[in-house]
Amino acid sequence: MQTSFTPEQLADPHVAESEKILRRCVHCGFCTATCPTYVTLGNELDSPRGRIYLIKDMLENGRAADEEVVTHIDRCLSCLACVTTCPSGVDYMHLVDHARVHIEKTYRRPLMDRLIRDLLAAVLPHPARFRTAVVLAKLGRPFAPLLKRVSALRPLGAMLDLAPASIARPSDAATPGTRVPQAERRGRVAILSGCAQPVLDPGINEATLRLLSRLGIEVVVPEGEGCCGALVHHMGREEPALDFARRNVDVWIREIDNGGLDAIIITASGCGTTIKDYGHMLRLDPAYAEKAAKVSALARDITEYLSTLDLPKLEPKGLNVAYHSACSMQHGQKITLAPKSLLKAAGFTVRDPAEGHLCCGSAGTYNILQPEISAQLKARKVRNIEATKADVIATGNIGCITQIATGTAIPILHTVELLDWAYGGPEPQKLSVR
């Protein structure tokens, strides 16, 4: 794609990077076939190629975002299926990230949209606040149908629909400290507790800690770590996202310096994609560029790390597992084989749903901010999963778990929960109540 940015524009490193990305696009349109919003809506401007044209026009002309640009960029899930498909290697992820920052700086959203986004940014990245919000959601749930009748209030109705009916008590898995392994020590890792996951499903990290302990891995839950920054990052709120990243980098570098780490374990693939990008996000910060790159290099999805430990092959369990590959796992991190290989080695029969490349519609806060499109994608995903006739669904992202669970009666678990059970841990509660 030809561009015509001025030398003055290219002096901005963010614009210069976007210009290089734009130049790689050859208009081939392969991305349209795998883009969930184009497949759903059929609008060229709701495809990666269409959004690239909009972003180019906006940035090249140095103009503020307008309603049309915002509408179509907001509809992007950042699922990155287009990146997997693109034969030209267009780095769409960083291009749309730049566009979102530009929108945030130059476009004034309608009042209710601003308030809802402010609410999400103020609550979701903070576990204590999020826990309180989930408890209060019980009171508001009867009003969800009324809220969904008013266009500007539909995100609030979607938020109430997604809130679980009950939540577990705070888990010791998130308590800072070092977990000494049960078996002979063969490694040392840190684990991300995160923000939403310890509230919605603390059992995921509990299973991770149990399994790693039996495998001889010392696990550190560092003091001071928190949200990875993904939630605000995908809203275009650059400075808060970088602040979250810097805080976590400081925490993990301290652990690296005070005992060393073989890996930083992440059990939510949405967080993993962002943490692996810290090196890029902080590349222009002289105080953090090198440290952030070091952290990104150590970040590992739990299945990525387990694949290095040579787990024994177990006898078949007679349980059929539909594996849902989260977009942040398969497209963001390019992890496709490890989760399924681990499940098969543990004795599960793994089934691949049709259209596995398409997003389930969760995508961070997307199922709140774009509830109509999200609902269509969820219905499509659930149909494909249920067609496998599986006994259980496995995936590697809490957002997908929450989204898909609202559309099917098939129990859905994190992959590591099944692996923990297979290798000596307790049977997951969701399976025991089948």
C-alpha positions in Angstrom: 0.0 0.0 0.0 1.4 3.4 -0.9 1.5 6.1 1.7 2.2 9.8 1.8 3.1 10.7 5.3 5.2 13.9 5.7 8.7 13.9 7.3 7.2 15.8 10.2 4.5 13.1 10.7 7.1 10.3 10.5 9.2 12.0 13.2 6.5 10.5 15.6 7.7 7.0 16.2 4.1 5.7 16.5 3.2 7.1 13.2 6.5 5.8 11.6 5.7 2.3 12.9 2.1 2.5 11.5 3.4 3.7 8.2 5.6 0.6 7.9 2.7 -1.6 8.8 0.4 0.0 6.2 3.0 -0.4 3.5 3.0 -4.2 3.9 -0.7 -4.5 3.0 -1.3 -5.5 -0.6 -5.1 -5.4 -0.5 -5.4 -9.1 -1.2 -8.5 -9.6 1.0 -7.5 -12.9 2.5 -8.2 -11.4 5.9 -11.9 -10.9 5.1 -12.5 -14.7 5.1 -11.4 -15.2 8.7 -12.5 -11.9 10.2 -15.5 -12.6 12.6 -17.1 -9.2 12.1 -16.9 -9.3 8.3 -18.2 -12.8 8.3 -21.1 -11.7 10.6 -21.9 -8.3 9.1 -20.7 -8.5 5.5 -19.5 -4.9 5.5 -16.1 -4.2 4.0 -15.4 -1.5 6.6 -15.9 -4.2 9.3 -13.0 -6.2 7.8 -9.3 -5.7 8.5 -8.7 -4.4 5.0 -11.5 -1.9 5.4 -10.3 -0.7 8.8 -6.8 -0.4 7.4 -8.1 2.1 4.8 -9.9 4.0 7.5 -6.8 4.1 9.7 -4.6 5.2 6.9 -6.9 8.0 5.9 -7.2 9.2 9.4 -3.5 9.1 10.3 -2.2 10.3 6.9 -4.4 13.4 7.0 -3.6 14.0 10.6 -7.2 14.4 11.5 -9.3 13.5 14.5 -11.3 10.4 14.5 -14.9 10.7 13.5 -18.0 8.7 14.2 -17.5 6.4 11.2 -14.0 5.5 12.1 -14.9 4.9 15.7 -17.8 2.7 14.8 -15.8 0.3 12.7 -12.7 0.3 14.9 -14.9 -0.3 18.0 -16.4 -3.4 16.2 -12.9 -4.9 15.9 -12.4 -7.8 18.4 -8.6 -7.7 18.1 -8.9 -11.4 17.7 -6.0 -11.3 15.3 -7.3 -14.0 13.0 -6.4 -11.6 10.2 -2.7 -11.7 11.4 -2.7 -15.5 11.2 -4.2 -15.4 7.7 -2.2 -12.5 6.2 0.3 -13.7 3.6 2.1 -10.3 3.7 2.8 -10.3 7.4 0.8 -7.1 8.2 1.1 -6.3 11.9 -2.5 -5.4 12.3 -2.4 -5.7 16.1 0.0 -2.8 16.6 -1.8 -0.8 13.9 -5.2 -1.0 15.5 -3.6 -0.4 18.9 -2.3 2.9 17.5 -5.7 3.7 16.0 -7.4 3.2 19.4 -5.0 5.5 21.1 -5.6 8.1 18.5 -9.4 7.7 18.9 -9.1 8.1 22.7 -7.1 11.3 22.3 -9.1 12.9 19.5 -12.7 11.8 19.7 -15.3 12.7 22.3 -17.7 9.8 22.8 -21.3 10.2 23.8 -21.8 10.7 27.5 -23.1 7.2 28.4 -20.4 5.5 26.3 -17.8 7.5 28.2 -19.3 6.7 31.6 -19.5 2.9 30.8 -15.9 2.8 29.6 -14.8 4.8 32.7 -16.6 2.3 34.9 -15.0 -0.7 33.2 -11.5 0.8 33.4 -12.0 1.7 37.1 -13.4 -1.6 38.2 -12.3 -4.6 36.1 -8.5 -4.3 36.6 -8.9 -4.2 40.4 -9.9 -7.5 42.0 -11.4 -6.0 45.2 -13.5 -3.5 43.3 -14.5 -6.2 40.8 -15.6 -8.6 43.5 -17.8 -5.9 45.0 -19.3 -5.1 41.6 -20.1 -8.8 41.0 -21.9 -9.0 44.4 -23.9 -5.8 43.7 -24.8 -7.1 40.3 -27.2 -9.6 42.0 -29.3 -6.6 42.9 -29.3 -5.2 39.4 -29.8 -8.4 37.4 -33.7 -8.2 37.4 -33.3 -4.9 35.6 -31.1 -6.2 32.7 -34.0 -6.8 30.3 -35.1 -3.1 30.8 -31.6 -1.8 30.3 -31.2 -3.8 27.0 -34.2 -2.0 25.5 -32.4 1.3 25.6 -29.5 1.4 23.0 -27.1 3.5 25.2 -27.7 1.2 28.2 -27.4 -2.2 26.5 -23.8 -2.6 27.7 -25.0 -2.3 31.3 -27.6 -5.0 30.6 -24.9 -7.2 29.0 -22.7 -6.7 32.0 -25.4 -7.9 34.4 -26.1 -10.9 32.2 -22.5 -11.9 32.3 -22.1 -11.5 36.1 -22.0 -14.9 37.8 -24.9 -15.8 40.2 -22.3 -16.6 42.8 -18.5 -16.2 43.3 -16.0 -18.2 45.3 -14.3 -16.8 48.4 -10.9 -15.2 47.9 -8.4 -17.9 47.3 -5.0 -18.4 48.9 -3.7 -19.0 45.4 -3.5 -15.2 45.0 -1.7 -14.6 48.4 1.8 -13.4 47.8 4.6 -15.9 48.8 6.6 -18.8 47.6 5.1 -22.3 47.2 7.6 -25.0 48.0 7.2 -28.0 45.7 6.1 -31.4 47.0 8.6 -33.2 44.7 12.3 -32.6 44.3 12.8 -29.0 43.0 13.4 -28.8 39.3 12.5 -25.2 38.5 11.3 -21.9 39.8 8.6 -19.7 38.2 6.4 -16.8 39.0 2.7 -16.8 38.3 0.3 -14.0 37.3 -2.7 -13.8 39.6 -4.3 -11.1 37.4 -7.5 -9.2 38.1 -10.7 -10.8 36.8 -9.7 -14.4 36.9 -9.1 -14.7 40.7 -12.6 -13.3 41.2 -14.5 -15.3 38.5 -12.6 -18.6 38.8 -9.8 -18.9 41.4 -9.8 -22.7 40.8 -7.7 -22.2 37.7 -4.6 -20.9 39.5 -5.3 -23.3 42.4 -5.1 -26.2 39.9 -2.0 -24.7 38.4 -0.2 -24.5 41.8 -1.1 -28.1 42.7 0.1 -29.5 39.4 3.3 -27.5 39.3 4.0 -28.5 43.0 3.7 -32.2 42.2 6.0 -31.7 39.3 8.7 -30.2 41.4 8.3 -26.5 40.4 8.7 -23.8 43.0 6.1 -21.1 42.3 6.3 -17.5 43.4 3.2 -15.3 43.7 5.0 -11.9 43.8 4.0 -9.1 46.1 2.6 -6.1 44.1 1.7 -7.6 40.8 -1.7 -6.9 39.3 -3.6 -6.4 36.1 -1.6 -6.9 33.0 -3.1 -3.8 31.4 -4.9 -5.5 28.5 -8.3 -4.3 29.5 -7.4 -0.6 29.3 -4.9 -1.2 26.5 -7.6 -2.3 24.2 -9.7 0.7 25.1 -6.9 2.9 23.8 -6.0 4.2 27.2 -2.3 4.1 26.7 -0.9 5.6 29.9 -2.9 3.5 32.3 -1.9 0.4 30.3 1.8 1.3 30.4 1.6 2.0 34.1 0.2 -1.5 34.7 3.0 -2.9 32.6 5.7 -1.0 34.4 4.4 -2.1 37.8 4.5 -5.8 36.7 7.9 -5.4 35.1 9.3 -4.0 38.3 7.8 -6.9 40.3 9.0 -9.6 38.1 12.5 -8.1 37.6 12.8 -8.1 41.4 12.0 -11.8 41.5 14.5 -12.5 38.6 17.2 -10.6 40.6 16.4 -12.3 43.9 16.5 -16.0 42.9 16.0 -16.2 39.2 12.9 -17.3 37.2 12.7 -20.0 34.5 9.4 -18.5 33.3 6.5 -16.2 34.2 3.4 -18.4 34.0 0.2 -17.0 32.7 -3.1 -18.9 32.9 -5.2 -16.4 31.0 -4.2 -16.2 27.3 -5.6 -12.7 26.9 -3.1 -11.6 29.5 -0.3 -13.6 27.9 -0.6 -11.9 24.6 -0.3 -8.5 26.3 2.6 -9.5 28.6 4.5 -11.0 25.7 4.1 -7.5 24.1 5.5 -5.5 27.0 8.8 -5.3 25.2 7.1 -3.5 22.3 4.8 -1.4 24.5 7.7 0.0 26.5 10.3 0.1 23.8 10.4 3.9 23.8 10.8 4.1 27.6 14.6 4.2 28.3 14.1 3.2 31.9 12.0 0.1 31.0 12.7 -1.0 27.5 15.4 -3.6 28.4 13.6 -4.8 31.5 10.3 -5.1 29.6 11.9 -7.1 26.8 13.4 -9.5 29.4 10.0 -10.0 31.0 8.3 -10.6 27.7 11.0 -13.2 26.8 10.2 -15.1 30.0 6.4 -15.1 29.7 4.8 -18.5 29.0 1.3 -19.8 28.8 0.9 -22.6 31.3 0.5 -25.2 28.5 3.6 -23.8 26.8 5.6 -24.4 30.0 4.1 -27.8 30.8 5.1 -29.0 27.3 8.7 -28.6 28.4 8.3 -30.9 31.4 7.8 -34.2 29.6 4.6 -35.3 31.4 4.0 -39.1 31.2 1.4 -40.5 28.9 -1.7 -41.8 30.6 -4.4 -44.4 29.8 -7.5 -43.2 28.0 -10.2 -41.8 30.3 -13.2 -42.2 28.0 -13.9 -38.4 28.2 -14.4 -36.4 25.1 -13.1 -32.9 25.3 -13.9 -30.1 22.8 -10.9 -27.9 22.7 -11.8 -24.2 22.1 -8.6 -22.3 21.1 -8.9 -18.8 22.4 -8.0 -16.2 19.8 -5.3 -14.8 22.1 -3.8 -18.3 22.3 -3.9 -19.3 18.6 -3.6 -15.9 16.9 -2.0 -13.7 19.5 0.6 -16.2 20.8 0.6 -18.8 18.0 0.1 -21.6 20.5 -2.0 -24.3 18.7 -0.6 -27.8 19.4 0.6 -27.7 23.0 -2.8 -27.6 24.8 -4.3 -30.4 22.6 -1.1 -32.5 22.8 -1.1 -32.3 26.6 -4.8 -33.2 26.9 -4.3 -36.2 24.6 -1.2 -37.4 26.5 -3.3 -37.1 29.7 -5.8 -39.6 28.3 -8.6 -37.3 27.0 -10.1 -37.7 23.5 -9.8 -34.2 21.9 -12.3 -33.0 19.4 -11.8 -29.8 17.3 -15.0 -27.8 16.7 -15.6 -26.4 13.2 -14.6 -22.8 12.5 -12.1 -23.0 15.3 -10.4 -19.8 14.0 -13.5 -17.7 14.7 -13.8 -15.7 18.0 -16.4 -16.6 20.6 -17.2 -12.9 21.0 -15.7 -12.4 24.4 -12.6 -10.4 23.6 -12.0 -8.6 26.9 -14.8 -6.1 27.3 -16.2 -6.6 23.8 -19.2 -8.7 25.0 -20.2 -5.7 27.1 -19.5 -2.9 24.7 -20.7 -4.7 21.5 -23.3 -7.1 22.9 -25.3 -7.7 19.7 -22.3 -8.8 17.6 -20.9 -10.7 20.6 -24.2 -12.6 21.0 -24.1 -13.7 17.3 -20.6 -14.9 17.6 -21.3 -16.8 20.8 -24.3 -18.6 19.3 -22.2 -19.6 16.3 -19.4 -20.8 18.5 -21.7 -22.8 20.8 -23.4 -24.5 17.8 -20.0 -25.7 16.6 -18.9 -26.9 20.0 -22.1 -28.7 20.7 -21.9 -30.4 17.3 -18.8 -32.3 18.6 -21.0 -34.1 21.2 -18.2 -33.5 23.7 -18.6 -34.2 27.4 -16.6 -31.2 28.4 -15.1 -28.1 26.9 -11.5 -27.0 27.5 -9.9 -23.6 26.8 -7.2 -21.4 28.1 -8.8 -18.0 28.7 -11.2 -16.9 31.5 -13.0 -14.5 29.1 -13.9 -17.4 26.8 -14.9 -19.6 29.8 -17.3 -16.9 31.0 -18.7 -16.2 27.5 -19.3 -19.7 26.4 -20.7 -20.9 29.7 -23.6 -18.6 29.3 -24.6 -20.4 26.0 -24.3 -24.1 26.7 -24.9 -26.7 29.4 -21.7 -28.5 28.6 -19.2 -27.8 31.4 -16.3 -25.7 30.4 -13.0 -25.8 32.2 -9.5 -24.4 31.9 -7.2 -26.9 30.2 -4.9 -26.9 33.3 -7.9 -28.0 35.5 -8.2 -31.2 33.4 -4.5 -31.7 33.5 -4.3 -31.3 37.2 -7.1 -33.9 37.7 -5.5 -36.3 35.2 -2.1 -36.1 37.0 -3.3 -36.7 40.6 -5.4 -33.6 41.5 -9.0 -33.5 42.6 -11.9 -33.9 40.1 -13.1 -30.5 39.0 -16.3 -29.5 40.7 -17.9 -28.8 37.3 -17.4 -32.4 36.3 -18.5 -33.9 39.6 -22.0 -32.3 39.3 -22.6 -33.5 35.7 
